[in-house]
Amino acid sequence: MTSRDRPPTLSRALLSLGRINSAESPINSGLDGFYRARKFKEIPNDEKEEAKRSLKRFEEFCKGFSAIMRAEEKGDADFQKQWITKKEEGEITSRIEIFLSSRSLSHSLFRSKKQSQKWLKKFETLGEVSEKTRDETVDPEKVEEAIKTLRKLHSQFKEAFEYEKKTSEKILSGKTLFT
């Protein structure tokens, strides 16, 4: 029975929206940071700091996604327990949040190993671009490439989850019956 065949319930709607939000959140952080980075020279310092914080959150996600995927490739069963409980100085995103976002994204959108590998490499590159952008040492073309890549991922994500999100929102708004 697929998620579309299941009778709608309030708890399924909440879980579904939580999973969707978890996967979409790092993408939005990256887009927000890179959009603002386009205008680093023009924006006030407080906006610049907020953009750098968004980029830092995205960078942490990219590094975490990479670590999680690489550990899975190696078959390291203990990695998750060890990695989640650690916290490095200066991290602003909890590792459990990164783990849940990575899981939601990889299991929901990257259905094949080939797709996962493709996006793993892209996230590693995007993480490096994010770090250089925060340091203000990146070529503006790299920022534009990062935005294009994240837009592509975001549109794929929205397309894949449009039905599920709308159904869950209808349930929560009371516009549909649930059991």
Beta strands, then each sheet from edge to edge (+ up, - down):
end
